[in-house]
């Protein structure tokens, strides 16, 4: 294909450019900086290069760009495809350690720019919007991912193997003078940084650079509390509630770090802190005493035992002393512990006669209460309003948190609250990471961070039990990047093998083919089990995306809450989890089909289904396992999970088919609209948007509907049957606004689905706005989600809508006469005045052979507006070249543009949008949010600084009842003036 | 220093005729403490004398007080798990019928003041075995009343203990309040005392004597609290505790003022894979436990004293038992956390605060009735004690729980 030849040439071109800069860049053996999925899956599959050999190799070579294994990423027909340089290392720090008495915590960074095609269209868009052109150096923050891993200290070799297998220890600075042969230095904190320094030197050839423990703790906590929106939470009586803390209102606070011992630190600001107290009764005491008193072999085992314990058999309760009565005079209830382990005094029982479960629980309560009490007394002493508890003792263990919370609540008479951190245990390691001069986390803001929960993280990211990557010796065979897919499968196989045992808290029905999935089952008792890897899944991978911004048109970003539905309501959660679960088998079918249905795809489909079921089961058991959970997060998780299993675009073929079918009927629709007067046209347009919104693969009701007719039939039926008045019908304001006030300067249209929704709904509306002189920016997803149209796909759709290039089998040319032609089974008669051009293609065109079929490009009159606007907006790249002369007259026209929103979810969280969208929003004075995901599930209650219209058809009975007390297929049209 | 199992003999010379007038109990979770008053036989008849003496006193210097009784306050303790020993003792000493027969209701059962949780729990047992009714006094009231009495009345009741140095502290009665009273029984109660009957339980902890003894019993083969204490004296906590030095490879973490011998994590070293419980010396375990608990109590006490601006912290309760190492750890903890600004103080009659308080419970104690019997004409409004002499049960002069205080009762 011509395209591939072109592609190669371009590749060389680009490589040439890079070669000119090679003196600034360094060769490297390491290649863990690559795209996301490759990174996640390929890690650990690398050959373990002997240290000595590789350093020799390096010192003998001039610094140069390592272009080995370079490959073109993405569509090769793109003019400037992204080139992937997997072997490119950068002068950034990868790894930091916190080696504590019982656990080693590891934080490492992997470089990863979100790789979206930087095509000509996008660049022209950026120029238009005044954005600099994608130079990552212009961002103070490095794009990439922060990974969190932990190991038991006594199994330090596993940790060393892990680092070695990932080559995380090669992080020497690459100076421009080429001096690279210095030994690696790893920032480390915790007592073990001293103790194991020699071991690291010997095994990995790296020096540990010891950072002060307290400095690290505080730096880590400050970072997390400021950069992660819902890092802190309270935990009372099993109920977890996330607390959003304003970065400006954070200090001073008390940080209680519960490791082997307990440190209490008063933090007044960045780098401003003081250790004010502590206690030697901490996690080490629990584990130490627990080990002596029970036969437990691990901390986790001990903790798990406590879950089933009853401390009444060990502890002397107030009721035991007062014969079951409360000592209410001093506010002690009968169940208050008067003396921990006090009951064992009066009994003639040997240690063996007590249940280890009871011992563990009694110990846990004793230590947790004590820490809570001392912490509160210290907070009181220094008048600190917030107490954050971190450190490894807690481990996301609900009961531990409850007891600490109870103690703080009890001793403070309810005036103080204990708060916890989701990344507890990693504070020190994160702080050590931040002690590098170039850690890339400076100035990181809440909206730059996205947390993902890849199910493969415990495999690629290591976990506490067992070797993180299984048998590390099996790497030799699959080290080659060419076998990337194979590598993916190799960890996935492990996941499938261990999947049930590790990630599924509830038994799942056996897999029967791809579709026979049992989905998830509601666990019998909520949170009754503590799984040792719970915390491994609780901490996700932090994606640092410096290009994300807060949507500038939000009326008040602080008050903004994207989710309309509160999933902390258990019945609501259950409902949506069930919906997703029911939808799963259908989705797996689609996903597998989208990849050609080969065995590999089927296996991945299985894996995806298991993984996602495990996610759902996990959430059912512990709704806040992944942080504050909204419907948007849930829906996004599904898409992320698909991507994790290499399903890039499950609805690809469906989208294509629907787009084509819809484009075919667009001219008819436009002609119909143009025959109306302005008022009824506007009404019909809005109706059309709502009617076309019925095409939604995310909705079960609609999927069923699809089996009943063709797109246009459904569309017409939908439009005809549309009930008026709409549930929230304020359309007249839209019209009124448009007529009276000056026209809107620029409208942002947040589009939803492919097919009829975009083509027959939103494009005609866009056209109407353009006709009225309003600039239109179509805002679409950056990554595929369900059948939502993406920003990548939109230019083509617009182009086709505007140009209507059909590959027609029209037989002899004579069949086309002005005024009518036949295309397929659709007859176009008299509805268009054809001002078409027929191009004959020479024999060297690969597409058409003269005489059999031909490519006809013609422009319907009705598409002129779209065409011109698209040209002005830079969407019709080819047209711009071809018609550069003739389009001069249109230079003053109103542009139609496309921007990506920065999301890969059916919903949108406007606190984190692409810089492109943020820039486009600056001049916008009208927002139109369309579809359930963006206008109902999220943002229904959002207020904006400019006029906004929310349009959606409610394709879910429960949602209809809940939001508008209405029925399935009711429509919502909500106009709100600028607030 | 043990309880001398089954011991029931009175401390006083059994040959000396004594009349028991009064009994009060404090039945805690692990120990039952009794306090009873014996009137010196020869002084018994002097009541009338005393009355006349009082008149003389009043005439000479206007003092409203007059001695009405001379006798002894006797202290005795039993393990609560062996409550029957206590019952036997009371029965053998006839304490329950001593000196007091309700006049107004002949035939009704005698009433004995009692405090502590056991006053509820064993009420039926006392009724059944001894035919007495336990009149429950509030535990806290008794504790405070006992401490106030001892601190106000008994010379050299309070002392400090640091580095094996015992130093008695003379406290001006007028400068006593407010103070923090930390009563270490099975659990720990922390009471802010502002005066006679003016107090508030401000804090406490469940990690107390019961925890020490309970965990100690499970971890060692000790048969008694005292044995465990003995053990701890010979142990070395380094074997089980994770010290700062263990973490920092022998170095101090000087930046935050922690020396390498500071305990970073109690029992934090006991996590080794290849060592079982039997591989640790019981002495070391006992020592580590004791340090853990004392240290913790000291810390929480100091934080509470600080919170309420209390200058003195008195530690009492059976846990201390005059055990030097326990007192030393508590003192070190208070000293450490207060950076030397606060001092831990101890009471000679620790462990008997509740019982003494119960005994003292103001108008309700039986001495008034006793006196009313003796001096038929009038019932004194208030009684007060003056301690004349403390009779020690052991030659080394250490108060060991079984002793008596020679004292006079004054009426006003």
Boltz contact constraints between the chains, C-beta under 6 A:
constraints:
  - contact:
      token1: [A, 191]
      token2: [B, 247]
      max_distance: 6.0
  - contact:
      token1: [A, 191]
      token2: [B, 248]
      max_distance: 6.0
  - contact:
      token1: [A, 194]
      token2: [B, 248]
      max_distance: 6.0
  - contact:
      token1: [A, 194]
      token2: [B, 249]
      max_distance: 6.0
  - contact:
      token1: [A, 195]
      token2: [B, 249]
      max_distance: 6.0
  - contact:
      token1: [A, 260]
      token2: [B, 242]
      max_distance: 6.0
  - contact:
      token1: [A, 260]
      token2: [B, 265]
      max_distance: 6.0
  - contact:
      token1: [A, 260]
      token2: [B, 268]
      max_distance: 6.0
  - contact:
      token1: [A, 261]
      token2: [B, 264]
      max_distance: 6.0
  - contact:
      token1: [A, 261]
      token2: [B, 265]
      max_distance: 6.0
  - contact:
      token1: [A, 275]
      token2: [B, 256]
      max_distance: 6.0
  - contact:
      token1: [A, 280]
      token2: [B, 263]
      max_distance: 6.0
  - contact:
      token1: [A, 280]
      token2: [B, 265]
      max_distance: 6.0
  - contact:
      token1: [A, 280]
      token2: [B, 266]
      max_distance: 6.0
  - contact:
      token1: [A, 281]
      token2: [B, 266]
      max_distance: 6.0
  - contact:
      token1: [A, 281]
      token2: [B, 296]
      max_distance: 6.0
  - contact:
      token1: [A, 282]
      token2: [B, 265]
      max_distance: 6.0
  - contact:
      token1: [A, 284]
      token2: [B, 242]
      max_distance: 6.0
  - contact:
      token1: [A, 284]
      token2: [B, 265]
      max_distance: 6.0
  - contact:
      token1: [A, 284]
      token2: [B, 268]
      max_distance: 6.0
  - contact:
      token1: [A, 285]
      token2: [B, 265]
      max_distance: 6.0
  - contact:
      token1: [A, 285]
      token2: [B, 266]
      max_distance: 6.0
  - contact:
      token1: [A, 285]
      token2: [B, 267]
      max_distance: 6.0
  - contact:
      token1: [A, 287]
      token2: [B, 271]
      max_distance: 6.0
  - contact:
      token1: [A, 288]
      token2: [B, 267]
      max_distance: 6.0
  - contact:
      token1: [A, 288]
      token2: [B, 268]
      max_distance: 6.0
  - contact:
      token1: [A, 288]
      token2: [B, 270]
      max_distance: 6.0
  - contact:
      token1: [A, 288]
      token2: [B, 271]
      max_distance: 6.0
  - contact:
      token1: [A, 289]
      token2: [B, 267]
      max_distance: 6.0
  - contact:
      token1: [A, 291]
      token2: [B, 270]
      max_distance: 6.0
  - contact:
      token1: [A, 291]
      token2: [B, 271]
      max_distance: 6.0
  - contact:
      token1: [A, 292]
      token2: [B, 219]
      max_distance: 6.0
  - contact:
      token1: [A, 292]
      token2: [B, 270]
      max_distance: 6.0
  - contact:
      token1: [A, 292]
      token2: [B, 277]
      max_distance: 6.0
  - contact:
      token1: [A, 316]
      token2: [B, 29]
      max_distance: 6.0
  - contact:
      token1: [A, 316]
      token2: [B, 186]
      max_distance: 6.0
  - contact:
      token1: [A, 316]
      token2: [B, 210]
      max_distance: 6.0
  - contact:
      token1: [A, 321]
      token2: [B, 29]
      max_distance: 6.0
  - contact:
      token1: [A, 321]
      token2: [B, 117]
      max_distance: 6.0
  - contact:
      token1: [A, 322]
      token2: [B, 117]
      max_distance: 6.0
  - contact:
      token1: [A, 322]
      token2: [B, 120]
      max_distance: 6.0
  - contact:
      token1: [A, 323]
      token2: [B, 120]
      max_distance: 6.0
  - contact:
      token1: [A, 323]
      token2: [B, 121]
      max_distance: 6.0
  - contact:
      token1: [A, 330]
      token2: [B, 201]
      max_distance: 6.0
  - contact:
      token1: [A, 337]
      token2: [B, 206]
      max_distance: 6.0
  - contact:
      token1: [A, 338]
      token2: [B, 187]
      max_distance: 6.0
  - contact:
      token1: [A, 339]
      token2: [B, 186]
      max_distance: 6.0
  - contact:
      token1: [A, 339]
      token2: [B, 187]
      max_distance: 6.0
  - contact:
      token1: [A, 339]
      token2: [B, 206]
      max_distance: 6.0
  - contact:
      token1: [A, 339]
      token2: [B, 208]
      max_distance: 6.0
  - contact:
      token1: [A, 339]
      token2: [B, 210]
      max_distance: 6.0
  - contact:
      token1: [A, 339]
      token2: [B, 211]
      max_distance: 6.0
  - contact:
      token1: [A, 340]
      token2: [B, 206]
      max_distance: 6.0
  - contact:
      token1: [A, 340]
      token2: [B, 207]
      max_distance: 6.0
  - contact:
      token1: [A, 340]
      token2: [B, 211]
      max_distance: 6.0
  - contact:
      token1: [A, 341]
      token2: [B, 211]
      max_distance: 6.0
  - contact:
      token1: [A, 341]
      token2: [B, 214]
      max_distance: 6.0
  - contact:
      token1: [A, 341]
      token2: [B, 215]
      max_distance: 6.0
  - contact:
      token1: [A, 342]
      token2: [B, 29]
      max_distance: 6.0
  - contact:
      token1: [A, 342]
      token2: [B, 186]
      max_distance: 6.0
  - contact:
      token1: [A, 342]
      token2: [B, 210]
      max_distance: 6.0
  - contact:
      token1: [A, 342]
      token2: [B, 214]
      max_distance: 6.0
  - contact:
      token1: [A, 344]
      token2: [B, 214]
      max_distance: 6.0
  - contact:
      token1: [A, 344]
      token2: [B, 217]
      max_distance: 6.0
  - contact:
      token1: [A, 344]
      token2: [B, 218]
      max_distance: 6.0
  - contact:
      token1: [A, 345]
      token2: [B, 30]
      max_distance: 6.0
  - contact:
      token1: [A, 345]
      token2: [B, 210]
      max_distance: 6.0
  - contact:
      token1: [A, 345]
      token2: [B, 213]
      max_distance: 6.0
  - contact:
      token1: [A, 345]
      token2: [B, 214]
      max_distance: 6.0
  - contact:
      token1: [A, 346]
      token2: [B, 81]
      max_distance: 6.0
  - contact:
      token1: [A, 351]
      token2: [B, 218]
      max_distance: 6.0
  - contact:
      token1: [A, 370]
      token2: [B, 207]
      max_distance: 6.0
  - contact:
      token1: [A, 377]
      token2: [B, 303]
      max_distance: 6.0
